[in-house]
């Protein structure tokens, strides 16, 4: 499975959706821009996308909800360790109230992995962040065993972006 992303104005991205109604695309609204996600087994219809391979997935993404993108730069030598950690995850997030989907994305043309989660609301996401499942998933953070301790894996700080998906009118 592949995920492609492109940014633009809402009107521009709507035109892409209208031209290709048979494609699985989700339009998201952020604070400063709109984002269009194309999830497909094949190639994208976007001209210059951010391209990813999905290597961990659970749930089915829908148009409606709260989307969180944890953007994590990973060095070339750190990729196997990073990917192993996610492939071995406990999957506790999948059982959290309000959880819809997760995609862990391997970059095709950059070093930034994306952990994309979808929730039914921002409150559900915040509740997960204060849950025992979140603490369990991140229990090694800040310790000698945590990935964050292995500085050669992460060349730069990670960052989070958030978007809202709304049901099409």
The 8 nearest C-alpha neighbors of each residue, nearest first, counted from 0:
[[1, 40, 53, 39, 52, 2, 38, 41],
 [2, 0, 52, 39, 53, 51, 40, 38],
 [1, 3, 38, 51, 37, 50, 52, 39],
 [2, 4, 50, 37, 49, 48, 36, 51],
 [5, 3, 36, 49, 48, 35, 37, 50],
 [4, 6, 48, 35, 34, 49, 36, 7],
 [5, 7, 34, 33, 35, 32, 4, 8],
 [8, 6, 33, 12, 11, 32, 9, 34],
 [7, 9, 11, 10, 33, 12, 32, 6],
 [8, 10, 12, 11, 33, 13, 7, 32],
 [11, 9, 13, 8, 12, 14, 7, 15],
 [12, 10, 8, 14, 13, 9, 7, 15],
 [11, 13, 15, 9, 14, 10, 8, 7],
 [14, 12, 16, 10, 15, 11, 9, 17],
 [13, 15, 17, 11, 12, 16, 18, 10],
 [14, 16, 12, 18, 13, 17, 19, 11],
 [17, 15, 13, 19, 14, 18, 20, 12],
 [16, 18, 14, 15, 19, 20, 13, 12],
 [17, 19, 15, 16, 14, 20, 13, 21],
 [20, 18, 16, 21, 17, 22, 15, 44],
 [19, 21, 22, 17, 16, 18, 23, 24],
 [22, 20, 19, 23, 16, 18, 24, 17],
 [23, 21, 20, 19, 24, 37, 39, 16],
 [24, 22, 38, 37, 21, 39, 25, 20],
 [25, 23, 37, 36, 22, 38, 26, 35],
 [24, 26, 36, 62, 35, 27, 37, 23],
 [27, 25, 35, 34, 164, 36, 24, 28],
 [28, 26, 164, 34, 163, 33, 162, 35],
 [27, 29, 33, 163, 162, 164, 34, 32],
 [30, 28, 162, 32, 31, 33, 161, 163],
 [29, 31, 32, 28, 162, 33, 161, 163],
 [30, 32, 29, 33, 28, 8, 7, 162],
 [33, 31, 29, 30, 7, 28, 8, 34],
 [32, 34, 28, 7, 27, 29, 9, 6],
 [35, 33, 6, 27, 5, 26, 28, 36],
 [34, 36, 26, 5, 4, 25, 27, 6],
 [37, 35, 4, 25, 24, 3, 38, 26],
 [36, 38, 24, 3, 2, 23, 4, 39],
 [39, 37, 2, 1, 23, 36, 24, 3],
 [40, 38, 41, 1, 0, 37, 2, 23],
 [39, 41, 0, 1, 42, 38, 2, 43],
 [42, 40, 39, 43, 1, 0, 38, 2],
 [43, 41, 44, 39, 40, 1, 3, 45],
 [42, 44, 45, 3, 41, 37, 39, 48],
 [43, 45, 46, 42, 19, 15, 37, 22],
 [46, 44, 43, 48, 47, 5, 3, 4],
 [45, 47, 48, 44, 43, 5, 49, 4],
 [48, 46, 45, 49, 5, 4, 50, 44],
 [49, 47, 5, 4, 3, 45, 50, 46],
 [48, 50, 4, 3, 5, 51, 47, 108],
 [51, 49, 3, 107, 48, 106, 2, 4],
 [52, 50, 106, 2, 105, 107, 104, 1],
 [51, 53, 1, 105, 104, 0, 54, 2],
 [52, 54, 104, 0, 1, 55, 103, 105],
 [53, 55, 103, 104, 52, 56, 105, 102],
 [56, 54, 103, 102, 53, 86, 57, 85],
 [57, 55, 102, 101, 103, 54, 53, 58],
 [56, 58, 101, 100, 102, 59, 55, 93],
 [59, 57, 100, 99, 60, 101, 56, 93],
 [58, 60, 100, 61, 99, 57, 101, 56],
 [59, 61, 100, 58, 99, 62, 117, 101],
 [60, 62, 63, 59, 25, 64, 99, 164],
 [63, 61, 25, 164, 166, 165, 64, 26],
 [62, 64, 164, 165, 166, 61, 65, 119],
 [65, 63, 119, 164, 118, 120, 163, 66],
 [64, 66, 163, 118, 120, 117, 121, 119],
 [65, 67, 117, 162, 161, 116, 163, 118],
 [66, 68, 161, 116, 115, 160, 69, 117],
 [69, 67, 115, 160, 159, 114, 70, 113],
 [68, 70, 159, 114, 113, 158, 71, 115],
 [71, 69, 113, 158, 157, 112, 159, 68],
 [70, 72, 157, 112, 111, 113, 73, 69],
 [71, 73, 111, 110, 153, 155, 112, 157],
 [74, 72, 153, 152, 110, 77, 111, 71],
 [73, 75, 77, 152, 76, 153, 154, 78],
 [74, 76, 77, 78, 73, 110, 152, 79],
 [77, 75, 74, 78, 152, 79, 151, 80],
 [78, 76, 152, 74, 75, 80, 79, 73],
 [77, 79, 81, 80, 75, 76, 82, 73],
 [80, 78, 82, 81, 77, 83, 76, 75],
 [81, 79, 83, 77, 78, 82, 84, 76],
 [82, 80, 78, 84, 83, 79, 77, 85],
 [81, 83, 85, 79, 84, 80, 78, 86],
 [84, 82, 86, 80, 85, 81, 79, 87],
 [83, 85, 87, 81, 82, 86, 88, 80],
 [86, 84, 88, 82, 87, 83, 81, 55],
 [85, 87, 83, 84, 88, 82, 55, 54],
 [88, 86, 84, 85, 83, 89, 82, 90],
 [89, 87, 85, 90, 86, 84, 136, 91],
 [88, 90, 91, 87, 136, 92, 85, 135],
 [91, 89, 92, 88, 93, 94, 136, 87],
 [92, 90, 93, 89, 94, 132, 95, 136],
 [91, 93, 95, 94, 90, 132, 98, 133],
 [94, 92, 91, 90, 95, 98, 57, 100],
 [95, 93, 92, 91, 96, 98, 90, 97],
 [94, 96, 92, 98, 93, 97, 127, 91],
 [97, 95, 98, 94, 123, 127, 126, 93],
 [96, 98, 119, 123, 118, 95, 99, 120],
 [99, 97, 118, 95, 96, 100, 93, 117],
 [100, 98, 118, 117, 58, 97, 119, 60],
 [101, 99, 58, 117, 57, 60, 59, 116],
 [102, 100, 116, 57, 56, 115, 117, 58],
 [101, 103, 56, 115, 55, 114, 104, 53],
 [104, 102, 114, 55, 53, 113, 54, 115],
 [103, 105, 53, 113, 51, 52, 112, 102],
 [104, 106, 52, 112, 51, 53, 107, 54],
 [107, 105, 51, 109, 112, 108, 111, 50],
 [106, 108, 51, 50, 109, 105, 52, 49],
 [107, 109, 106, 50, 110, 49, 51, 111],
 [110, 108, 106, 111, 107, 112, 72, 49],
 [109, 111, 72, 73, 106, 112, 74, 108],
 [112, 110, 72, 71, 109, 70, 106, 73],
 [111, 113, 71, 105, 106, 104, 70, 72],
 [114, 112, 70, 104, 69, 115, 103, 68],
 [113, 115, 103, 69, 68, 102, 104, 116],
 [116, 114, 68, 102, 101, 67, 113, 103],
 [117, 115, 101, 67, 100, 66, 102, 114],
 [116, 118, 66, 100, 99, 65, 101, 98],
 [119, 117, 98, 65, 99, 120, 97, 64],
 [118, 120, 64, 97, 65, 98, 99, 123],
 [121, 119, 65, 122, 123, 118, 64, 124],
 [120, 122, 124, 123, 65, 125, 118, 119],
 [121, 123, 125, 120, 124, 126, 119, 127],
 [124, 122, 126, 97, 120, 121, 125, 127],
 [123, 125, 121, 127, 122, 126, 118, 128],
 [124, 126, 128, 122, 127, 123, 121, 129],
 [125, 127, 123, 129, 128, 124, 122, 130],
 [126, 128, 130, 124, 129, 125, 133, 123],
 [129, 127, 125, 126, 133, 130, 124, 134],
 [128, 130, 126, 127, 125, 133, 131, 134],
 [131, 129, 127, 132, 133, 128, 126, 134],
 [130, 132, 134, 133, 135, 129, 127, 128],
 [133, 131, 135, 130, 134, 91, 136, 92],
 [134, 132, 136, 130, 135, 131, 128, 127],
 [133, 135, 131, 137, 132, 138, 136, 130],
 [134, 136, 138, 132, 133, 137, 131, 91],
 [137, 135, 133, 134, 138, 132, 89, 91],
 [136, 138, 134, 135, 140, 139, 133, 145],
 [137, 139, 135, 134, 140, 136, 145, 133],
 [140, 138, 145, 142, 137, 144, 141, 143],
 [141, 139, 145, 137, 142, 138, 147, 146],
 [140, 142, 145, 139, 148, 147, 143, 144],
 [143, 141, 145, 144, 139, 140, 148, 147],
 [142, 144, 145, 148, 141, 139, 149, 146],
 [145, 143, 142, 139, 146, 148, 140, 141],
 [146, 144, 139, 140, 142, 147, 148, 143],
 [145, 147, 148, 149, 144, 140, 81, 152],
 [146, 148, 145, 149, 140, 141, 150, 153],
 [147, 149, 146, 145, 150, 143, 141, 142],
 [150, 148, 146, 147, 151, 152, 145, 153],
 [149, 151, 152, 153, 148, 147, 154, 146],
 [152, 150, 149, 153, 154, 74, 77, 76],
 [151, 153, 77, 74, 150, 73, 149, 154],
 [152, 154, 73, 155, 150, 151, 72, 74],
 [153, 155, 74, 72, 152, 73, 151, 156],
 [156, 154, 153, 72, 157, 73, 71, 74],
 [155, 157, 158, 153, 72, 154, 71, 70],
 [156, 158, 71, 70, 72, 155, 159, 69],
 [157, 159, 70, 69, 156, 71, 160, 68],
 [160, 158, 69, 68, 70, 161, 67, 157],
 [159, 161, 68, 67, 69, 158, 162, 70],
 [162, 160, 67, 66, 68, 29, 159, 163],
 [163, 161, 29, 66, 28, 27, 65, 67],
 [164, 162, 65, 28, 27, 64, 66, 165],
 [163, 165, 63, 27, 64, 62, 65, 26],
 [166, 164, 63, 62, 167, 163, 64, 27],
 [165, 167, 63, 62, 168, 164, 64, 61],
 [168, 166, 165, 62, 63, 26, 164, 25],
 [167, 166, 165, 62, 63, 13, 164, 26]]
